[in-house]
Amino acid sequence: MYRVKYANIPNAGDQLNVYIMKRLFHIDIVCADSPLNSDIVGIGSGLDRFYYDNNFKIRVSQVLHQKTVIHVWGTGYLFEHEEKKHRFFRKMVFHALRGELSKKRVEKITRKTLGAIPLCDGGILTSELFDHRIEKEYELGIIPHFREQDEPLFQEMKRISKKSVLINLCEDPMKVYEKIGSCEYILSSSLHGLIIADSFHIPNLHIKVSNKPIGDGFKFRDYYSGYGFEANTVDANIRIPSLNDIIDNYKIEPSVVEQKKREMYQCFPFKG
């Protein structure tokens, strides 16, 4: 049984940890109740939870767990900030990081070069959860961040296409993943909505709708830095994007996605 540190909330993005690790890698996992007792940190923006500070529990943990390691697989940071005084309180083994920006930050903290490790989010493997072809049912899928479900602007976006659907990330995760796969195009204010779309080779575009999601946009910049280009965001409060906006701005080639999938699968530290 492996203890995985992730946000165990009813959000299909965070729940990718469970479905991918159990169904693709065939390992038994439980959600770690603290960074102090975790074995793996995977999909999500949790790296800054593993810093040493003056907290007594962490100082004790450093003694008790100094010979144990935490395996990092595709994780990144949530905020962009300076890391001069930070250091990890456990030995971290970096199998993959979400993007080049997180990699540079880790190298600065550890003062070590990580080399050519994979740079992607484990959610890129979502399409591999299905052993059947998902038929296209909708022209446009619109995915609000789970904190933005009630924002009226998403209802306005449905006018973009007569065959559009709002996708609720708080519903049954496998149904959410399949519904995303059944769309021809995706607009999403959730990073994992975009990553899952990439997994299915669906052109997609990041939209900003409100300030309700936590973060400063770093995780989007980080993820796309792993592909070598900058994140592209449309503020839907200024202008609701069109299908042509998605088509014209989507840059990720299917062959690159498939390579990312192979790398993320091969570098996972445990397989049942």
N, C-alpha and C positions, 0 to 999 in steps of 0.2 A: 504493500500500500504506500503510495507516494503522496506527500503533502504538498499541494500546489497553492501558491499564494495568488489569488485573483479575487475580483469583486463578485461575490456570490449573490447577485441580485437578479431579478427577473428581467434581464436584458439579453437579447440573443447574441449581442457582440461579446459580452463577458462570458456567456455560457459556451462559447466556442471552445474554451479550455476543456470543458467536460466532454463534449461530443467528439472533438478531434483526438484528444488523448485516449479516450476509452475505445472509440470505434476504429480509429486508424492505427493507433499504436498498441492497442489491446492491453493497457495497463489499468490497474485499479487506482483510483485517486480519491482524495478527500480534500476539501477546502481547508487550508491551514488557517488557524485562528490568529496567527501572528507571523510577522517576518522572522521572528526568533526561532520558530520550529518548522520552517518550510524547507522542502527539498528542491522544489522547482518554482521559478517565477516565469510565466509564459505570456499569453496574449493579454495585452493591456499596457497601461502607462504606470508601472509600479516600481521603477528602479529607485526612485528617491526615498522609498520606504526602508531601504537597506543601508542607510547611512549611520555611521557611528555618531553619537552625540553624548551629552552628559547624563542621559537617562540611566538610572541605576540598573534597570532590567537589561539594558543593552550592554552595560559594562560587565555584569555578571555573565550574560550570554557569551561575551567574547572569551571568557575563560572556559565556560562549560562546552562551547561548541567550536573551539579554535581549530580542531582537527576535522571538522565537518565542512562541507561545501554546499553552496546553493548553485543549482544549474539554471542558467539564463537562456531562454529560448524565444527570441523574437520580441523581447520586451523593449520598451522605450520610456521616455520621460514625458511628463504632462506639460511642464512649463519651461520656458527658456530663461535661464538665470545663471549667474556666475557660480562656479563650483570650487573656488580657491581652497576652502578649508574642509571640504567634505572628503570622507573616505568610508569605504564599506566596512561594516562591522563583522562580516563573515567572509571567508574566502569565496569568491565568485568565479565560476567557470562559465565563460561566455561562448556558447555554441552558435548563437545568432543574435543579432540586435535588429530593431525595427528599421533603422535607417542610418545613413552616414552621419547625421548630426548626433545621434545617441552614441555612435561608435567613437566619434571625436571626443565627446564629453567623458566617456569611460576611460579612454586613453589618457586624458588629462588628469583624471582622478587617480588612476592606478600608476601613472607614469610608465606604462608599458604599451608596446605596439601589439594590437590584437591580430594583425595579419588579415588574410583574405577570408574572413568569416562571412557567412550569408547575411544579407541585409534585407529583411522583410518581416512582415507580420504573419504569424502562423495561420491567421484566418484565410490566407491565400489558398489553403488546402480545402476550403469548404466544399467545393464541387466534388471532391473525392469521397465525400460522405454518401454519395448517391451512386447506386449501381445501375440506374436507368436514365434514359434520356429525358430531360424535362422539356416538355413542349411549351412553346411560346404562347402565352394567353393574353398578355397586356403589351401595349406599345410602350407605355411609360410607367415605371414604378417610382413612387415618391416616398422617401424614407425620412421621417423626422427623428432627430435624436430623442432618446426616450424621455428626456426632460422637457421636450417641446411638443408633446402629443396634442395639446390643446391650442396650439398657435393657429389662428384662422388663416394665415397666409398659405398654409399647406392646402387648404380647401380651394383657394384661388388657383393654385398650380394645377389642379386637376383639369382646368380648362385648356391646358396646353394640348391635350390629346383626348379624343372621345373614348379611347381605350386606355384609361389610366387607372391606377390603383394606389391607395394609401396603404403603406405597410407598417404595421405596429410592431416594433421590436420587442414589446413586452408579451407578445403572444407565444405560443409553443415554438421553441427555437427551430426544430426541423421543418415545421410548416413555414416559418419565416424564411429560412434559407431557400426552400423550394419555390416560394412565391417570388423571391428576388430572381431566382434562376429562370422564372417564366416570363420575365420582362425583356423587352428589346433594348430599352434605355433606362438609366437610373439617374434620378436627382436625389441627393442625400445630404443632410446636415450631420449625419453620423459617420465617423471614419470607417467603422466596420461595415456600414452599408456600402461604402465605396469599395472596400477591400473584397467583400463577398462578390460584388459585381465584377471586379477584376478577375476573381477566381473563375467565374463563368464566362469570361471574355465579353462582358457587356459594357459598352461605352457608358461612361458615367461622368458626373460633374458635382463638385462640392458646392453647396449653397449655404450661405449664412442667413439665418432667420432671426435669431435673438441672442441675447447674452446668457441664456439659461445654462447651456452646457459649461461645465467647469474646464478651464484652460485658456490659454492665450493663442491657440492655433499652432503651437509648436508640434503637436503630434502629427498634424497634416503635413507640415513642412518636412518633418523627420521621415515619415513614410515615403514621400515622393523623392526625397534625397537618395533613397535606396535604388531608385531608377535613374538617378542622375539629372533630374530636372526639378523645377520649382512647382509648388502646389498652385493650382489655379482655382480661385474661389469667386463666385458671383454673389453679391449681396442682393438677396431677393427683395429686400425692402426698397432698394433703388430701382431694380429692374428684374422682373421675373424672366428667367432664361427660356429659350426655345429649344426644340429638339435639335435645330441646327447648331446652337451653342454647344450642345453636348458633342455632336459629331465633329465639329470643327476644332474643339479643344482637347479631345481625347488623344493621348499620346502613347499609351502602353500597348506594345505589340504582343499578340498571343504567344509567340515563341519565347518572349522574355518571361511572361507569366509562367509558362510551363517549366522553364529553367528554374525559376524561383521555387516552384512547387517541388521539383526534384531536390534542390538544395535544402529546403526546409524539412523535407521528409528524411533525407539522409543524415542530417545533423542532429536530429532529435536524440537526446541522450539515453532514453530508455525505450525498449520495445518488448512487448509481452510475447 
